[in-house]
Amino acid sequence: MVLVLACILPAAIMVGGLIAFQYQQERESLTDDAIGEARTLAFAVDQRLLIVKAGLTALATSRSLRAGDLSSFYEEAKATVPELNAENIVLLGPDGQMILNTLKPFGTPLPANKASQLTQVLQSGKAVFADLFMGSVAGKRRVAVGVPVIHDGKVAYSINASITPERLQTILLQPRLTPDWIAAIYDNTGAVVARTRDQQRFVGVKGTPVVAKRVNEVAEGAMQGTTLEGDPVIAAFSRSGLSGWTVVIAIPRDSLTAGLRRSMLWLGAGTLLLLAFTLALAQALGNGIVRTTQELIAPALALGSGELLSAPLPEPSFREAAQVGQALAQAAGILSGATRALTQSEARLRAIVESAMDAVIIVDEDHRIILFNAAAETLFGYSRQEALVGSVERLVPERRRDEFAARLDAFGRNGNRYRRSTQVLFGLHRGGKEFPIDAAISQFVEDGKRIYTFIIRDVSERDRAHADLVRSNLDLQQFAFVASHDLRTPLRSIEGYLHLLEKRYGPGLDAKALDLIHRASNAVLTLDRLTEDLLSYASLDAQAKPFTTIDCNEILADTVRLMEEVITESNASIVSAGPLPTVLGDRTQLVQLFQNLLSNSITYCEGQPPQIRITSNLDSDAMWTVSVADNGIGIESRHHERIFEVFKRLHTSSEYPGTGIGLAVCRRVVGRHGGRIWVDSADGRGSTFSFTLPTIPEPRHDQAT
């Protein structure tokens, strides 16, 4: 039944929509026609008023009127009335007093003029189209056209012609409007001047507020409203540009919607009949579909339980059911193959887990061990049967169990899929012995519960090897430190002897001997500086301090103070473009890093004062990059890596002082802080040394134990 409704109702709705759309199109077309008809009627009214205006203008040139012969002018005006199809002609004096009226014999005393708009002719000297007013002589409603009479450049009189609403009604009745349409003329005050229906009743009555408001907004248009009788209509209107009067044509809404209602009634009746027939047909066909479907339920449930089909499928009553039966048979074959593949996969996975060199332990959401491989048995000393009845906390030293359980739960809640240990961990052997381990943890969700997998490795040998390596490095550093320190004593003695030799016996030696002494002294000084730099390089790790929060702006300021004498002598300019970052580091070593880079930039600059610019920016991988740019002699690209090696110099000591250890110290300091250092340079174009420092990491509360 739902299928039938889904098929029929959209079509019925679409047909109804098409009918409504057609109605809307017809309505718009009819409205446009009505607006055009209103425009034509407004034009006809204007033409009628212009004819009256032209006749009055001609009458204003009368010789009798100019000569003051009002009796003769009265006869001319009376003869002009039928030609203008007017009701009467009135002459007003300069003071607005009615002088003559063709409705009364000449010389008859006349009342005051009641059409205030007509007096505007005397004031403005322009023609006026007066709105509906009550005539003071005839005692009936009129509209009028007034023109001025100009004598010697001044308005001497006003000639006015009155038009009755009945004469304007004839203009509305001339077009062949639809019988139930209503046409009306409204003046500037919104009063009815003429109307095709019930004119005597509504002449002088104000139009509805909706019509008055809309007519004042636009010159032409259409709207929904009501007639003066209160009937709902669609009103089309057009306002005259000459008089300002508006012609309104009202179209009853019932005449517009009658066709739509008939179409909708026929559509509804047809839809109901079609729906009843198709529902009966669907009921007959649906019974066969339901019966066949119910017969397929039992085989489908058996297949879902993993059982093979023991009986043939029932004979279907329609083609689709046969296709479902074939699909069930194929699914049975696929299920059988998948079961075999799953069994084989589980066997392979079990073999991989059991043969793994690392311990593999799987625990459930309650921290109970559900898998414990052979390597885990060897590592922790528990048999598989013993491990599977306990929790994973028994494999952790007792002092760390609560913390381990809390962090394991936090790891699960945070939704992390994998994490590897980043600190020293310890496992607990069944015999009570603790040993260092490296562990990785992952999680997945099974039946709505979290399952954790641990892969654990004993790193006792690695820790011992690392300890031996650290001890060996410390021995080497200590040796280098002692050797460098002890070498300085004989060097200073040699330097003293050479100085004493030159002082005591210098006057008796020839130039060659003095040159040899000077060369030996320079060599001793070079060897002393080399020994001092080597001592500094060897003591980097020995004198290392724990990292603290360091503001690199303070580091730069300290370095500039230490190098104040060198900076002043070289007239160097050091500019920091923007603030430098705050990092974790060793304050002493960072000062040494900046000092070596600034000293390098000052030393290798010739022919001009050193210009050094220091900048920093934050990279996308959470690393700060600090750059020191200079205007020095530059470095060829083939030497960019070599300059960071110990004792690798590109110039002799006579060209530029130095031992070739400063940049090696820089690389070692940056490396200890977890960054890297490089140079961008070209021969003769200056150099930019850049190094990276990690940002201060945010505190984390979910690290695995």
C-alpha positions, 0 to 999 in steps of 0.5 A: 500500500505504501508503494502504491501511495508512493507511486500515485501521490507524487504524480497527483501532487505534480499535476496539482502543481502544474494546474496551480502554475497554469492558474498563476500564469493565467492570473498574471496574463489577465492582470497584465491585460487589466493594467493595459486596459486601465492605462488605455482608459486613463489615456482616454480620460486625459484626452477628454480633459485635453479637449476641454482644455483646448476649447477653453484656451480658444475661448480665452482669446475671445474679443468680446471678453477682451473688450469687456463685452460680457454679454456677447462672451456669455453667448459665445460660452453658451455655444461652446458648451455642447462642443466641449461636451461639458455641463456648463462654463463659468467665468471667475473674476480676479477676486474669485467671484463667479461673474457668469455661469451658462446654467443661469441667464446673463446678469443673474446674481450668482453665489460664491465659487465653491471649487477652491482648486479653480481659484489656483488658476488666478494665482498660478496663471496655469490650467488646473484640473479640479477634483470632484466638488459640489457645484454651487449653482447646480447643486451636484457633484462635478469635476472641472477644467480651468484655464487663465485669461491673460490681459497685459501679462496679468491674469484677468479672469479664469474660464472653467468648464464643469464635467459631470460624472455621467459624462466620464462614466461613458468613457469607462463603458466604451471598452468591452470589459468582462461583465463582472469586472468593475472600472472606476476613476478616482481623483487626487483625493481618492474619491470616486469620480465615475464607476461602471457599477452603482455610480450614483451610490458611490460617486464621492465615496473614498476608495479603500485604504489599501487601494489609496496607499498602493496608488500613491506608491506606484503609477501602475500595478496590481494588488489584492484588495476588496471593492467598496461592496466588500468583495475580494478582487484583484485590482489593476490600476494606472495613474494619469500623468496629466490630472493625477486621477487613477483608473482602477479595474477590479477583477473578482477573485471568484472568477479567477479561482473557479477554474482552479477549483474545478480542476482540483475537484476532478483531480482529487476524484480521479486520484481517489478512484485510481488509488482504490483500484491500485490498492486492491491490486496491490493487496492481491499481489502483496499476499503472494510476496509476503508468503514467499518472503516468510518462507525464506525467513527460516533458511536466512536465520539458519544461514545467519547462525552459521549452519549449512542449508539442510533442505531445498529452498521453497518454490518462489512465486515471483522472480525477485524471490528466486534471485533472493534464494539464489543469493542465499545459496551463494551466501551459504557457499561464501560463508563456508569458504569464509569460515575456513579462511577465518580458521586458517587466518586465526591459525596463522595469527596464533603462530605469529604471536607465539613465535614473536620474540617480543612479549605480546599481552592482550587485556580487556577493559577490566585489565584482565589478561586474555592473551599471553604468548610464549615470549611473555611466559619467558619474560615474566616467568608466569605460565599461560594458565597462571597469567590468564586468571590475573590482571596485568597490574601483577606484571608491574612493580607494586609502587607503580601499579596504581599509576599504571592503572590510571594511565591505562584508563586515561589512554582508553578514554582519550581514544588514542590508538597507539603509543610507545613508551618515551621513558624508562619502564620496569617489569616485574618477574614472577620471582620479584626481580625488576627489569627495564622494558620497552613497551608499545600499547594500542587499543581497539573496540570489540562489542563496545568494550576496549581491548588493549594490546601490549608489545613488550621487550626486555632492554636490559642489554641495551641499557647496559650497553648505553651505560657503557657508552656513556661511561666511555664518552665521559672518560674521553671527555675527561681525557680531553679536558685534562689533556687540554688543561695540562698542555697550556702549562708548557705552552705558557712556559715556552711563550715566557722563554721566547719573550725572555729570549727576545728581551735579553738577547734581541739587540744582539740577534740579526733580523732572521733570528728575531723573525724566527722568535716572532714566528715561534711566539705566534705559533705558541699563541695559536696553539694556546688558543687552539688548546683553549677552544678544544678545552671548551669543546670537550667540556660542553657535556661535562659542564651541562646544566639542566634545561630551564625556561630561557628568554632568547632576548635576554641571551642576546642582550647578555651576549652583546654586553660581553662583546661590547668592546669588539662591537665598538672597535668594529663599528658593528650594527646588531639589530633584532627584527622582532622579539626572539622566542622563549625556549627550554635550554642551558643559559650558558651554552646558549650565550656561547652559541650567540657569542660564536655566531656574532663573533664569526659575523664580525670577524669575516667582514671586511671593507665595511662595518658589519651589519648583523640582523637577527630574526626568528619565526615559528615553523609548522612542526613546532620548531623555532628558527633563529637566523643570524644574517651578516654582510660578510665575505660569504661562503661557497656552497661546497663548504657549507657542511665542512665549516661545522667540523672540528678544525676545518677552516677555509682561511689561514690564521694570518688572514682571519684569526681563529681555530676552526672550533667555534662553529663545531661548538655551535653545532654541538650546542644546538644538537644538545638542545634538539635542533639543527644548524645550517648556513645559507651563503654565497661567495661575496654575498654575506652569510645567514646562519640559522638554527632551530630550537624546539618550542616549550611543550605543553604539559601532558597528563595522558602519557602511558606508563 
